[in-house]
Amino acid sequence: MSPFWTALIASGAILTIILATDLGTRRLTTWRILRSVLAVVVVVAFFVRSLPLDGNDPLLQLAGIGLGLICGLIGGTLLPAHREESGHIFTVGGVGYALLWTLLSAARVVFAYGSEHWFGPDIVRFSINYQLSGQDVYANTFVFMAVAMVLARTGVLMAKRRRLVREAG
């Protein structure tokens, strides 16, 4: 599968799940947290077919993970949490949160599309110059970025839930 289709399907699936579970005022439950983690496990199982480790492949894939972690932490801060009198914890996902996830998902897809249709020769030159092995390393980088973003956001939600439970106890 090409990097474009990988980015489109993986980003679209993760974006749909994240927005469906986080937009608006939503109760923060263990199942809500696990649903996102399960989604990324399925995405990795379906889209990561190999793990290129030649040349600078690991560095590019790690850069994707690092960027995903940073963006996920930012996304987590855009999802405020509060505890209601009932004792239940809720988050409120607004426009800023939705924009962050949508823009980053779109950016991955546009870059993947552009690498196939607009600046393919430039990507080939870049890959040769920086010793990158090809399509799989780019596809993995996009998938790993999305996965790291979800996991970082999940970590932020878990930390917020722990803090609110501790403050009430």
N, C-alpha and C positions, 0 to 999 in steps of 0.2 A: 504494500500500500504506500502511496506517495506521502511525503511530509504534509502536503496540503490536506489530503483526506484524513490523515491521522490527526492533524491539528484541528480540523473542522469537527470531526466526530468526537474526539476526546474533549476538546474545549467546550463544545456544545453540550455534551452530556454532563460534564461537571458544572458548567454554568447553570444549566436547567435545574439540577439538584440543589445547588447552593441557593439560587434565588427562590426556588420553591420552598425551601426549608427556613430561609432567613429573612425574607422580606416581610415587613409589617411587624406587629407584636406577636412573638412566638414563645411558647413555653420551652424552656431549656431542659430537655430530658436526655437521659442516657441514649435512648433510641435515636433521637435527633442527631446526637453527636456520632453515634456508630454508623448511621445511614450514610453520612458523608465519607467516613473512612472506608466503609464497604464499597462505595462507588469508586474510590480511587484504586482500591485493590483490583476491582474488575477492570478498570481502565488499563492499569499496568499489565495485568494478565493478558488482556486482549491485544494491546498495541505494542508492547515492548517485546520484540521478537529476538533481539540479540543485544548484547552489551559490548559495543565496540570499545576496545581498549588500546588501539594503536595510536601512535603519535600523540596528538593533543586532544584526542577524543574524550578522555576522562575529564580534562580541564573544562571543555565546553559543557559537558553534562553536569559537572559540579557548578559551573556558572549558572546554568538553568535552575539548579536546586537552590543556590544562594539567592538568586533573584526572586524565585518563588517564595522562599522563606520571608524575605523582606516584605514582599507584597502581601503575603498572608498575615504578617504581623500588623501591617498598616490596615488591612481589611478588618482584622479583629478589633482594632481600636475604633473602627467606624461602626461597630455593633455594640452599643451600650447595653448593659445588663442591670436589672433591678429585681429586688425581691418584694413581692406583694404581701399583704397582711395574711393571706392564705398560706404563706410559706413557700409558694411556688416561685421559681425564678424565671424571668422573661427577658428576652432580648428584643431590641427594636432595630430592624433593618430599614434604612431609609434610602433616599435617592443617591446620596454619596456612596454608600455601600454598593448599591446596584451598579452605579457608574463605574466604580473601580473594577469590579468583576467583569462587567461587560466590555469595557475598554481593553483590559488585558487579554481577555479571550479573543476579542476581535483583532488585536495586534498580533497575536500568535498566528491566527488564521491568515491575515493579510500578508505577513512576512512569508509564511509557507507558500501562499499562492504566488507572491512576487518572485520567490526563488525558483518557481517552475515556469512562470510566464513573463516576467518583466526583467529580472536581472539574473537569470540562470547562469550565463557565462561568468558573471562577477562572483557568484557563489562558488563556481568550479575553481576559479582562480584563487579565491580566498581559501578554499579547502586545500588546494595544493600548497599555497604559500604557508599555511599554518598547520599543515600535516593533519588534516581531518579526513576521515575515511569515506564520507559520503552521506547518503540519505538517512541511513539508520541513526547516525549520531545526531543529526538535526531533529529527526522525529522524536528520538528519546529525550533530547533536551527540552522540547516543547512539552512532552508528557511529564517529565520530571519536574518542570517548572510548575505545571498545574497541580501536580500531586503535592509538591512542597507547599504550595499556597494553601491548599485545603488543610494539610496537616498543621501548618502554623496557625491558621485560623481556628482549628479544632483545639490546639493547645491553649490559645488565648481564651476561648470559651470555657475550657475546663478550669483554667486559673481564675476566671471571673466567678464561676460557679463556686469553687472552693472558698474564695474570699467572702462571697455573700453568705455562704453557709456558716463559715467561721464567725463572721460578724454577728449573726443571729443567735449563735450558740452560746 
